[in-house]
């Protein structure tokens, strides 16, 4: 493919992905001119990606693999040619040739030479002129999953980087995080000397800022790229639009005032002097609850505070005072409702 002060970096990342798609990089760009078909990956956001019947620009270095569809043309002898899908064992069957012809691992030029020699050896033709064209690239693929516009399996026919793969998948969604994970397949494992299934984590924020250009790693056949969803903070209670709001850069954090602004401010009945921050944890002993006075922050009498991923900012209604335990229970119930129904993503302008 690798977790408000960081919004600029996030916008750069999104703009970069948009620019890559618009400029039609060779990973999936002008392929329709070559084959007459354009990639149409599935629009659903299910975790199980489906193969994308995409066309890519062929190169002389491309090695044919199982599942590829090749078109074989033989001058003055069309009965020996045709359209062939490479079998799982890596062969195709040519008319007039008794033994299957090995295609796996060969370039189109090498395969044309192999077919030519096979026809000569079979005494079918004396000096055939053979042309091989790869119509469908399915032997070399990379899978792009997670918070991208079009998760799918994409064919690759040349050197492909993480950004190339993301551009083919339509770029990252507005709710995407900064973390891209690459799970290495057999080809990458062999090339990098690592084990199959090894994981590489990329910080896209550092990449787009030019702080780590090496993060734009090359991906190869069988790799899986997963774009993480952004971490969220929850703002619930007496606010105009309660919800869970993405944190594009968790390392930079988001402040209480910024989070309140994302929820479009408090209502008239809000008791901003008795707001509650709940910092969740897997254990009750590590959970932290803190009462904050947002009215003092807004007036500049006290310093703003940073929220951490999955924090809940709960603003109670004015009126009868409630105990800390009751406030906690109300905050947790509200945050769970937001998480279940996806209100946060709607409030943030992103479809759930």
N, C-alpha and C positions, 0 to 999 in steps of 0.2 A: 508498500500500500503500500502513532503510533501511538495531564490525564487525559464610574467604572473605567478601570485603568488599563485593562488588557483588550478592550474592544477594538482598538486600532490594529493590534496584531492579528486579531481574528478576521477583521475586514480585509487585511492584506491577504490572508490565506484564502478567503473566499474569492476575492478578486483575482488572485493568481490562478485558482482552479477555473474560474470563468474565462480568463484570458486564454488558458491552455485549451479549453473546449472550443472557444471562438476561433482560435488560430489553427485548429484542425491539425494537431500533431500527427505524425505518421502512424501512430499506434492504431488509430481507428478513423482517421480523418478522411482523406480523399479516396478511400478504398472503393466507394461506390463507382468511381470512374473506371476502376479496374475490373470490377466484377458485375456491376449493375445492380448490386444489392447493398442495403445499408443496415447496420446493426440495429436491432430493435429489442433490447433486453427487456425483461419483464418489469412492470411498474410496481409490483407489490414489494413490500419491505420485509418479506419473510426471511427467516434466517437461512433457509435452504434455497440456495441460488439455483436457477435453471440455466442451461447452456444458452448463450446468445449466438444466434445465427449471424455473426458479424463477419464482414469481409475486411481484410487488411491488405496493405501494400506488400506484395511478394518481393523477396530479395533473393539474390543468387545464393546467399549463404543459408537460406532456410532449409532445414532438414525435414523431410516428409515423415509423418508419424502415423500410427494407427488412428483410424477414424477420419483422416483427411480424405477429401474427394479430389481425384485428379482427372483431368481431361487429356486423353492421348489422341493425337492426330498423326496419321501416317499418310504422307503425300502419295497420291495415285493408288492407295490401297485402304480406303476408309473402312472396309469390312473388318480390319484388324484393330481399329481404334475404338474409341468410345469413352464413356464416363465410368470411372471405377472408384469404389470406396476401399481404402486400405483396411485390410482385416486386422483383428486384434493381434494376429501373429506377424503382421507387418508385410503382407504380400498382396499382389493383385494377380488375376488370371487373365492372360492375353489369349485371344482366339488364335488357334494354330500352334500354340506353344504348349507342350505337354506338361511342363512343370511350372508351378507358380513363380512369378517374378518378384524378387525381393525389392521392396520400396522403402521400408522403414530405415531411416538414417541416411537416405540419399537426398541430394538436392534435385530439383527438376531436371537439370542438365545431365546429372549422373544417371537418373532413372531413364531418361531418353536414350542414353548410350547403352544402358543395360537391355532395354527393350529391343533396340536395334540389333544388338548382338544375339539376343535370344531368337529373333525372327530369322536371322541368317543361319544360326546353328540348327534351327528346325527346318531349314531349307524351304522356307515359305517365300522369302524375298531375297534378292541378291544384294541390293544396296538401298535399304529403306531410309527415308528421311522422316525422323520421328521428332515430334514436338510434344512436350509435357507442360501442362499448365495446372497449377493448384487452384481449384475452384472454391473449396471450403477448407479452412484451417481449423482442424479440431484436434490434431495430434499434440499441439503445444498450446497450453492454456494457463491462464492465471485467474483465480477466483477473487472477486472483490465483494466484501460483505460489510454490514454495519451501517453507519450513518452516512450513506451516499444516496444519490438520486436514483441510480439504477443498479442495484446489486445483481450480479450475474457472473457467469463464467465467460471470460473473454479470450479469444485466440490471440496468439502473439507470433509474429513472423520475423522479428528483428529485435535488436537490443531494446529493452523496455525498462523504464524506471518506475519508481513508486508514483511520481506525479503523472507519468504517462497513463498508468493504470487507473488512477483516480479520475483523470480527464475522460477516459473511455466510459467510466461509470457515472458521468454527469457531474462530477465534483461532489464535495461534501455538503451535507444538509446544513441549514442554519443552526440546528441543534447539535452539531457535531463537536466533539472535543478535540484536543490537540494531539491525542495519542493514536498512532497508527501501528498496528502489530502485524509483523510478517511471520507467518508460519512456513518454514522452509520445506519444500518438496524434495524429491530425490535428485533432481537436476541441480538445484541450488546447494544441496548438501554436498554433492560431489565437487562442485565448483569451489565452494568455500571451505571444504575440509571439515564440515560440521555434521552432526547427526540429523537424520530425517526427523522433522517435527520440532527442530530447534526454533527458538523464538527470537526475533529481533524487534525491539521497540524503538519507534522513531518519534521524536518530539517535533511535530510539524511547525510549531510556533518558532522554534529555533531555526528550522530550515528556511522558512519564508523570510525571516529577518536577516538571513545571511550569516547566522552564527554557527551553523553546522551544515555546510553544503554536502558533506559526505553522507548525510542522512537520506539524500535522494538515491537510495540504493537501487541496484539493478535487481529485477525480479525475473524468475525463470519458470520453466514449465513445472506445473504442479504446486506453485506457491499459493498461499492464501493470504490475502490482505484484508485486515479488519480495521475499520475506522470506528473509534470509540464514540459513544454519545457523551455530550458534555456533562460534567458534574452539575448538580443543581442545588439551589438554596430555595427553601420554601418560605413564602410570606403569606400568612393566613391571619384570620381574625377580622378586625374592623378596618379593612382596607377596601379600596374601590374594586380592584380585580385581584383577588387572592389567587395564588398559583405557585408552581415550581418554575424557577427561572434558570436557564443554562448559565454556567460559569465557563466561558470559553478558555480562560487561563486560570486554573485553580491555584497555581503558584503565586499569582498576583492578588488573588482574592477579590472579594466584592464587599463594599462597606454596608453598614446598616442603612445609611441614607440612600445609597444607590439602590439597594434592594427595595426600600420603601418606594422610591421613584418608579421602579419597574412595575410595582403593584398600583401605580397611579395615585399614590398617596393614601392617607388615612381618611376615614369617614368622619362625620361631625360628632359621632358618639364615641370616638376612639379615646381610650385612656393611654395616650402616648407616653405618659410618665411612668407607666407600669408595664412596659413591654417585656417580653420574656424571650430569651435566646436559649434554645435547647440544642446542645451539641451531642449528636447521637453516637453511640458506640455499640459494639457487640456485647458488652457487659454493662450491667447497671452501675457497677462501681466506677467505671470510666466515663459514664455519661455526665455531662456538665450542664447545669441549669443556672442562668444568670438573669436577674431583673435589671433592665436598663431604662434610662430616662431619655427617650428620643426627643422630647420637647427641649431638653437642655442641649442636645446635639444640634438641633435645628437652629437654636438661638446662638450657637457658638460658645456656650458656657461650659460645655464638656466636649472632649474629643470623640470623633467618630470612631467606630470599631469595625474591624474586618470580620466577616463571616467565613466559615470554612465550608467545604463541600458537604451537602446534606444537612446543614444547619436549618433549624426552624426558627423563624422570627414571628412570634405571635403577639398581636396587639389586641388586648382585651377591650371590651366596651366599658364606658364609664358607668357608674351606678354602684350597686352593691359590691363591696370588695370581696374577692374570693381568695381562698388560701392558695399557697404555691402548688399544692398537690392538685387542686381543681384546675388551676391554670394550665398545669402540665398536661392533664388529661384532655382538656379542651384543645390544646395546641396539637397534641398527637393525633386526635380524632380528625381535626381539620386537615392536617398534613396527609394523613392516610387517604382521606377522601379525594384530595387533589391528585395523589399518585395513582389511585385506582381509575379515576375518570379522565385523567389527562388534562385537567383544567389549566395546569401550569403552562403546558405547551400552547394551548389556545390563547391564554392570556399573553404569552410572549410572542404571539404571532406565528407560531409554528404548528402545523397540523399534527395531532397525536398519532 
